[in-house]
Amino acid sequence: MSSSAPSSEFPALPPGLVAALLALPPPPRKTLAYGTAGFRDKAVLLESTFMRMGVLAALRSMARGGQVIGLMVTASHNSVEDNGVKMVDPEGGMLAMDWEKHAAALANATSEQELVTVLTSLLPSSSSSSSSSSPRVWIARDTRPHSLRLSSLAIEGALLLVSDGRGEGGREGGQGAVLDLGLLTTPQLHHCIRMENGRFEGGKKGGKEGAFLVPGGTPAWQALWVDCAHGIGALKLPAVLAAINEAATSEAAKLDVTLVNTAEEENAILLNDACGAEFVQKGQKPPKGMEKEKGRWEGREGGREGGRECGREGGSVGGIRV
């Protein structure tokens, strides 16, 4: 079957969907696998993957009755030349494990027939209650120099389903839309997806900083140093800290935090350079800028497998990668 076959041969699929995905093929001689961290590899190998994950996010949203699905563009503790993408389900957690195989199948499909088979298997049937659901996809990214380009490809992929292939459809939220949230940390995107889909207590939504507010009380430490690893946390943590301290019930409950290895803007090339959770965990030593601080230090990174951490007494004060 030729890749130039007319879209009428695939009546169940939006016009132009298959042709658009074939125009940006997966990397040759490379099998991509979706795991706890989503897809993660050298950024130059992932352009096709990002467009296809935009499509998959829209399909996942339809399967979940039009609830918002998140896509996070990040490679977390990896070096700056890497990137990755992970999906956030409506509850604010990671993509359901039974959909990981669909992600891998779509990312690795090289022929027209493979694409058609994967896509039609995921498209809700006309008899399904989800068939009339308009997909909603929210996308956020970190500060890597290629994250903007890759997130744009994910948006382009999602719009192939949101706009039904005709270039119509919004980018501003609401029903059937793709929303670009710009620069966010991974936990912030998880929180936004959970809140938007109604998974919040007391009937009141919280903002991007709301996920980090803590009950009043006195911290167990007098001061905290945070290693921002020259990444997205450096841009977002100040607002989080301000919100926490504003909500504090007493002066003693406020956080005294010093940020190190900060980033002044997007595209920081020093990302994870002698700092960050991976550096601390593997090297069992503090990140740069914290070598002379006395106290307890710790490297921590979250994920579906839980946090990974290491620490020692007396090398440096607690640095937590955000």
HELIX and SHEET records of a PDB file:
HELIX    1   1 SER A    7  GLU A    9  5                                   3    
HELIX    2   2 LEU A   17  LEU A   22  1                                   6    
HELIX    3   3 ALA A   43  LEU A   45  5                                   3    
HELIX    4   4 GLU A   47  ALA A   63  1                                  17    
HELIX    5   5 MET A   97  TRP A   99  5                                   3    
HELIX    6   6 GLU A  100  ASN A  108  1                                   9    
HELIX    7   7 GLU A  112  LEU A  122  1                                  11    
HELIX    8   8 SER A  147  VAL A  162  1                                  16    
HELIX    9   9 THR A  186  GLU A  196  1                                  11    
HELIX   10  10 GLY A  210  PHE A  212  5                                   3    
HELIX   11  11 ILE A  232  ALA A  247  1                                  16    
HELIX   12  12 GLU A  251  ALA A  253  5                                   3    
HELIX   13  13 ALA A  277  GLY A  283  1                                   7    
SHEET    1   A 5 PHE A  39  LYS A  42  0                                        
SHEET    2   A 5 ASP A  82  VAL A  88 -1                                        
SHEET    3   A 5 VAL A  68  VAL A  73 -1                                        
SHEET    4   A 5 ARG A 136  ARG A 141  1                                        
SHEET    5   A 5 ALA A 177  LEU A 183  1                                        
SHEET    1   B 2 LEU A 224  ASP A 227  0                                        
SHEET    2   B 2 VAL A 257  VAL A 260  1                                        
SHEET    1   C 2 ARG A 296  GLU A 301  0                                        
SHEET    2   C 2 ARG A 308  GLU A 313 -1                                        
END                                                                             
